[in-house]
Amino acid sequence: KWGYDVGVPVKNPIASDAISFSFPMRMLAIDLIKRGELPLWNPYILGGTPLLANFQSAPFSPTNIVYFFLDKLDGWSAQIIIQHFFAALFTYLLLRRWGVGKLSSILSGIIFAFSGFNLIWSQWNAHSLSASFIPLVILLADFFLKSKKYFSGVGISSVLALQFLSGYPQVILYSLIAIALFWLVETWPKQILALRSFLLLIFIVLAFGLAALQILPGYELLSLSQREVEKIPIEWSFLSWQQVITFIAPDYFGNHATGNYWGPKNYTSVIGFVGAVGLVLALSGARLWKKRREIKFSLAIVIFSLLFALPTPFSLFSWSADLLGYQAAVSLRILVLFNFGISLLAGFGLDHIIKEKSKIKTMLIPVGIPAILILIFGAYAVFARVFEFDESWRFVVALRNLILPSISLTAFLVIIVFRAKFSKLKNILMIGILVLALIELFYFGWKFTPFSNKNIVYPTTPIIDFLGGLDKPFRVEGANVLPLNLLIPYDIEVFGGYDAVYPLWIAKLIAVINSGNINSSPQDRYGFLNRLNSNLADLLNVKYVFSFTKDKETTITDSNNKYSPVFADKSLSILENKNVLPRAFMVYQWEQLEKPNDILARLIEPSFPAGKKIIVEEFPPIVQVSDNLPDYQLNYSLYSENESVIQVRTPKDGFLFVSDTWYPGWKAKVDNVETKIYRADFSFRSIIVPRGEHEVKFYYHPDSFYNGLAISALSLFALLGISTFFFLKEKKKTF
């Protein structure tokens, strides 16, 4: 594990998901697309799990095009840069549309692009890209509602669909909230624009239709996943009141990148950061809310986001009622709207300062609010440090990280004073405000964001080379040595793994194996096998195990003496499981049990003859054979992500058992004739194979994807039809 607690060689453990989850999943999808295959299935973790249905794999992300011109690492970096560029550009264009000056619009774009949400989630290469489209959606909605530019409705559908495909669908909810608030501000108390409002709703519905090829498989996976029972604790769902200080001092509670974080939850909750200068300018802009509807809208999304990010009566009721799956999501991520609203208000605030000679006293409240926050939290830290009622080092960290926002506030106030006295220096002083905001945002970003040398990103090692040269399929384990998702880029399979969403029955099986208790709650997203000495590990085709080597002895518990060393490199060894069962084998005996717990209880019995008997939920239409039979013959002639072909020769009718995850959408053919796949041994696939020689084909053809593809195609044709209608209508007006 490189000596790092999270097993990934980056300075910031919070960002470890980027390389142990996001990058390998995305690269698998990209590789499949480049080979001309659909990125549907991931066989490399958790016994096999849907790939495209996992939104964060984002195979159709609009910026994936970079991988056709750049290598994987440069392409990944380019995608991350593009996220921030889009966020800044679209915010700039929105404010220019609203008549805000160039410098103020640039400032707004920078604040949103490098605010808390977009910087902290930047390395995931999905969250921030989805968020970057929010200002573009509002820009298109503005054209649509104010200018009768009906083509912009097609743009709304397209951009919302791109948000779905970008890899983080939770942002879609925030975009829809922003659109709803914008519509409300623009139409109230005016007479409601019935036709345009109806058409806007149609375009939103068509956005869901366009993205149906991603949405339907994603919904299917969510409904069948461990996420349904893996609820987010309420203390993790909301921003605590004390964390409001992180809006201007993100490191008040320390930083994971420097190893001194001591606050509530973890650093991903510090997504409300906008900087002291950004907040002051936003408060200045908010004072003008009566003058412009656009400012009312910006203020409305700030207030709305705070109502649901903080533990208020509104948010607590929504959580307790589990509205829209509230208990399975982190509600404080709605602060992306807070970031967006603050950035818009900051643009209006700076524009007002530039265009009008503001009196110093009008800036006292905007400067005073963050100043009071700093004084309160600074006094608390001093008090705690003096009286030492907690670990005193924490409050040294807190005080140290109040210095930068304090300097920024002071410098801002000095600029405003000079602005009032030396109007000829106005432009230079306003650029000074921009520089202050940049310093705050970029100090935050450079400190948090990890950079790694290319040579330690998925390097080859003797252990990897050894495993890569063996005949497939087989699985390996050993999460104490290597984070198992890291084997995906090497095309090496494990049964465990780490995924935010994967089939519930696999989560349950892993929990039972690890505990030996059938009543165990399903495993969470960290689905690692810990009891490799279990007989069920043999059934899972776990042929090799990583182990540390110490004094020529391996550190794995092996009471059954079934593991023997086959390869070693310095402090690591690979042990081979002598009792492992092949990935696919024939059985001629079975039991029928319908209740899941009964199946699990039978499987973990020491006397259960795994490899000779299976358990099925439905009674098969064949006769069991118990006498001695000649050996069957079986070999894989094709094994790939979405398809496998097995040549089988069997002396009697029986079951072909395959220890790959049973999941809707997998289909099977025997000699090109489709046959039923039985769910066997709780989680796996099995089919009836008649006596003789046969070719068996398993292939993943999910109805959810192909139905979604059909809906996407119909939605695209509908949009083209609407576009043609409005084009002809406008052309007729011209003549």
Secondary structure, DSSP 8 states (H G I E B T S, - for coil): -TT-TTSS--S-GGGGHIIIIIHHHHHHHHHHHHTT----EE-SSTTSEESTTSGGG-TT-GGGGGGGTS-HHHHHHHHHHHHHHHHHHHHHHHHHHTT--HHHHHHHHHHHHTSHHHHHTGGGTSHHHHHHTHHHHHHHHHHHHHH--THHHHHHHHHHHHHHHTT-THHHHHHHHHHHHHHHHHHSSS---HHHHHHHHHHHHHHHHHTHHHHHHHHHHHHTBGGGT----HHHHS--GGGGGGGT-TTTT--GGGT---SSS-GGG-TT---HHHHHHHHHHHTTTTT-HHHHHHHHHHHHHHHHHTT-HHHHHHHHTTGGGGGGS-GGGGHHHHHHHHHHHHHHHHHHHHHS---GGGGHHHHHHHHHHHHHHHHHHHHHHHHTSS-HHHHHHHHHTTHHHHHHHHHHHHHHHHHHH-GGGHHHHHHHHHHHHHHHHHHHHHHH-----GGGSS---HHHHHHHTS-SS-EEE-TTTS-GGGGGGGT-EES-EE-SS-BHHHHHHHHHHHHS-TT-----SEE----TTSTHHHHTTEEEEEEEEETTEE-S--TT--EEEEEEETTEEEEEETT---SEEEESEEEE--SHHHHHHHHTSTT--BTTEEEESS--SS----S-----EEEEEEE-SSEEEEEEEESS-EEEEEEEE--TTEEEEETTEEE--EEETTTEEEEEE-SEEEEEEEEE--HHHHHHHHHHHHHHHHHHHHHHHHHHHHHHHH-
